Amino acid sequence: MITEDVRKARQKLVLDHFRDEVRQDWDDVLSTFPHPHYELIPTMTVHDGQGEVRGYYHDSRVAFPDQDHEIIALRHSDDAVIAEFWLLGTHLGPLGTIPPTGNRFRVRMTAYFIFDAEENLVCERIYFDTLTLLKQLIGGLDLRNPRNWVLAARCVRGLLKTSGDKPHPALTRTTPPAFAD
C-alpha cells in the first residue's frame, strides 16, 4: 500500500495537472511527466512525447477553447490516482474531421494517472463515452432549421472518416496479468 505522504504528493501533482490544463499552461502540465504520454481509450489513440502531446493539447483547444472540468472524485490505488470528472466546453473549432457545431458539452470521464515505482507520472489514460459527447455536439443541432442540414451532413461525413482510423497497436496488443493463487 502507498503511504499517506505518497498519496498526498500524487494528489497534489494530479490537481496541479488539472489546474494547468485549464489555464492552458502547457509547459507546467508537461512538467508533471518525465515523458508525456496520453492514451485515449474511446478513440484508441496514443499521444507520446512532447511533440505529440503538445499537438493533442493544441487540437483539443482549437476544438474546445473554453474546455474546463469539474472534479467528482479522486481515488488512489497502489500505482495510480483515478480521477472522475465532468469535462465541459463549447465546440468552436474542428474536432478532427468533425466541423464545429457551436454546441456545449458536458461529459463524465475517468482518467487514470499512472505512476511508476519511482513515483513518476508515466501515463494519463482517459475513458469516456463517445456517444454521449457526439449526441451533445451533433445531436444538439436543430434539424428543423434547413441552414443546419449542411452542417449535419458535414458532421456525419467527418464522423465516418474518423471511425475508419486504425487503433493504436499499444492499446490492442495487451498482455493479461498473471494472478497468484
C-alpha positions as CSV (number, residue, x, y, z in Angstrom):
1,M,0.0,0.0,0.0
2,I,1.1,3.5,-0.6
3,T,1.9,5.8,2.3
4,E,-0.1,8.9,3.2
5,D,2.8,11.1,2.1
6,V,2.9,9.4,-1.4
7,R,-0.9,9.7,-1.7
8,K,-0.7,13.5,-0.9
9,A,2.1,14.1,-3.3
10,R,0.4,12.2,-6.1
11,Q,-2.9,14.0,-5.4
12,K,-1.1,17.4,-5.5
13,L,0.5,16.6,-8.8
14,V,-2.8,15.5,-10.3
15,L,-4.6,18.6,-9.1
16,D,-1.8,20.8,-10.4
17,H,-2.0,19.0,-13.7
18,F,-5.8,19.6,-14.0
19,R,-5.4,23.3,-13.0
20,D,-2.6,23.9,-15.5
21,E,-4.6,22.2,-18.3
22,V,-7.5,24.6,-17.7
23,R,-5.0,27.6,-17.6
24,Q,-3.5,26.2,-20.8
25,D,-0.1,26.4,-19.3
26,W,1.4,23.6,-21.3
27,D,4.9,23.8,-20.0
28,D,3.7,23.3,-16.5
29,V,1.4,20.5,-17.5
30,L,4.2,18.8,-19.3
31,S,6.5,19.2,-16.3
32,T,4.3,16.7,-14.4
33,F,5.7,13.9,-16.6
34,P,9.3,12.9,-17.2
35,H,8.0,11.7,-20.6
36,P,4.4,12.9,-21.5
37,H,2.1,10.0,-22.6
38,Y,-1.7,10.1,-23.1
39,E,-3.9,7.2,-24.0
40,L,-7.4,8.0,-25.1
41,I,-9.2,4.7,-24.9
42,P,-12.5,5.7,-26.7
43,T,-10.7,6.8,-29.8
44,M,-7.9,4.2,-29.4
45,T,-5.2,6.9,-29.8
46,V,-1.9,7.5,-28.1
47,H,0.0,10.7,-27.8
48,D,3.6,10.0,-26.8
49,G,6.3,12.5,-26.2
50,Q,6.5,16.3,-26.0
51,G,5.6,17.0,-29.7
52,E,2.6,14.6,-29.9
53,V,1.2,15.7,-26.5
54,R,1.6,19.4,-27.4
55,G,-0.2,18.6,-30.7
56,Y,-3.0,17.0,-28.7
57,Y,-3.3,20.0,-26.4
58,H,-3.4,22.3,-29.4
59,D,-6.0,20.3,-31.3
60,S,-8.3,19.9,-28.3
61,R,-8.2,23.6,-27.5
62,V,-8.8,24.6,-31.1
63,A,-12.0,22.4,-30.9
64,F,-12.9,23.5,-27.4
65,P,-11.1,26.7,-26.4
66,D,-13.1,27.1,-23.2
67,Q,-12.5,23.5,-22.1
68,D,-12.9,23.1,-18.3
69,H,-13.6,20.3,-15.8
70,E,-15.5,19.7,-12.6
71,I,-13.8,17.0,-10.4
72,I,-16.3,14.5,-9.0
73,A,-13.8,12.3,-7.0
74,L,-10.2,11.2,-6.7
75,R,-9.4,7.6,-5.7
76,H,-6.0,6.1,-5.0
77,S,-4.6,2.7,-5.9
78,D,-1.1,1.2,-5.5
79,D,0.1,2.7,-8.8
80,A,-2.5,5.4,-9.8
81,V,-4.7,8.2,-8.9
82,I,-8.1,7.7,-10.5
83,A,-10.0,10.9,-11.3
84,E,-13.7,11.0,-12.1
85,F,-14.7,14.4,-13.5
86,W,-17.0,16.2,-15.9
87,L,-15.3,17.6,-18.9
88,L,-17.1,20.6,-20.5
89,G,-16.7,23.2,-23.2
90,T,-18.0,24.6,-26.4
91,H,-17.4,23.1,-29.8
92,L,-16.0,26.2,-31.6
93,G,-13.4,24.6,-33.9
94,P,-12.9,21.3,-35.8
95,L,-12.7,18.1,-33.8
96,G,-10.6,16.2,-36.1
97,T,-12.7,15.9,-39.2
98,I,-15.9,17.0,-37.5
99,P,-16.7,20.7,-38.1
100,P,-17.6,23.0,-35.2
101,T,-21.3,23.0,-34.2
102,G,-21.2,25.7,-31.6
103,N,-22.8,23.3,-29.1
104,R,-21.8,22.9,-25.5
105,F,-21.0,19.6,-24.0
106,R,-20.7,18.1,-20.5
107,V,-19.3,14.5,-20.4
108,R,-18.5,12.3,-17.5
109,M,-14.9,10.9,-17.7
110,T,-12.4,8.8,-15.8
111,A,-8.7,9.3,-16.0
112,Y,-6.1,7.0,-14.6
113,F,-2.9,8.9,-13.7
114,I,-0.4,6.0,-13.6
115,F,2.9,6.2,-11.6
116,D,6.0,4.1,-11.8
117,A,8.0,2.6,-8.9
118,E,10.0,5.9,-8.6
119,E,6.7,7.9,-8.3
120,N,7.0,9.5,-11.8
121,L,3.7,10.1,-13.7
122,V,4.1,7.8,-16.7
123,C,0.7,7.9,-18.3
124,E,-2.7,9.6,-18.3
125,R,-5.2,7.0,-19.6
126,I,-8.6,8.5,-20.3
127,Y,-12.0,6.8,-20.6
128,F,-15.3,8.4,-21.7
129,D,-18.4,7.6,-23.7
130,T,-18.0,9.0,-27.2
131,L,-21.7,8.6,-27.9
132,T,-22.6,11.0,-25.0
133,L,-20.1,13.5,-26.4
134,L,-21.3,13.2,-30.0
135,K,-25.0,13.4,-29.0
136,Q,-24.3,16.7,-27.4
137,L,-22.1,18.1,-30.2
138,I,-24.1,16.9,-33.3
139,G,-27.4,15.8,-31.8
140,G,-27.9,19.3,-30.5
141,L,-28.3,20.7,-34.0
142,D,-31.8,21.9,-34.8
143,L,-32.6,19.9,-37.9
144,R,-35.9,21.7,-38.3
145,N,-33.7,24.6,-39.5
146,P,-32.6,23.9,-43.1
147,R,-29.4,26.0,-42.5
148,N,-28.2,23.2,-40.2
149,W,-28.7,20.4,-42.8
150,V,-25.4,21.0,-44.5
151,L,-23.5,21.2,-41.2
152,A,-25.2,18.0,-40.0
153,A,-24.1,16.3,-43.2
154,R,-20.6,17.5,-42.8
155,C,-20.5,16.3,-39.2
156,V,-21.7,12.8,-40.2
157,R,-19.1,12.7,-43.0
158,G,-16.4,13.7,-40.6
159,L,-17.6,11.1,-38.1
160,L,-17.5,8.4,-40.7
161,K,-13.9,9.4,-41.7
162,T,-12.9,9.3,-38.1
163,S,-14.5,5.9,-37.5
164,G,-12.1,4.3,-40.1
165,D,-9.0,5.2,-38.1
166,K,-6.9,2.2,-37.1
167,P,-6.5,1.8,-33.3
168,H,-3.0,2.3,-31.9
169,P,-1.4,-1.1,-31.5
170,A,-0.2,-0.4,-27.9
171,L,-3.9,-0.3,-26.9
172,T,-4.9,-3.5,-28.7
173,R,-1.8,-5.7,-28.0
174,T,-2.2,-6.2,-24.3
175,T,-0.9,-9.0,-22.1
176,P,-3.2,-10.4,-19.5
177,P,-1.8,-10.2,-15.9
178,A,-0.6,-13.4,-14.2
179,F,-2.6,-13.7,-11.0
180,A,-1.2,-15.5,-8.0
181,D,-3.3,-18.3,-6.5
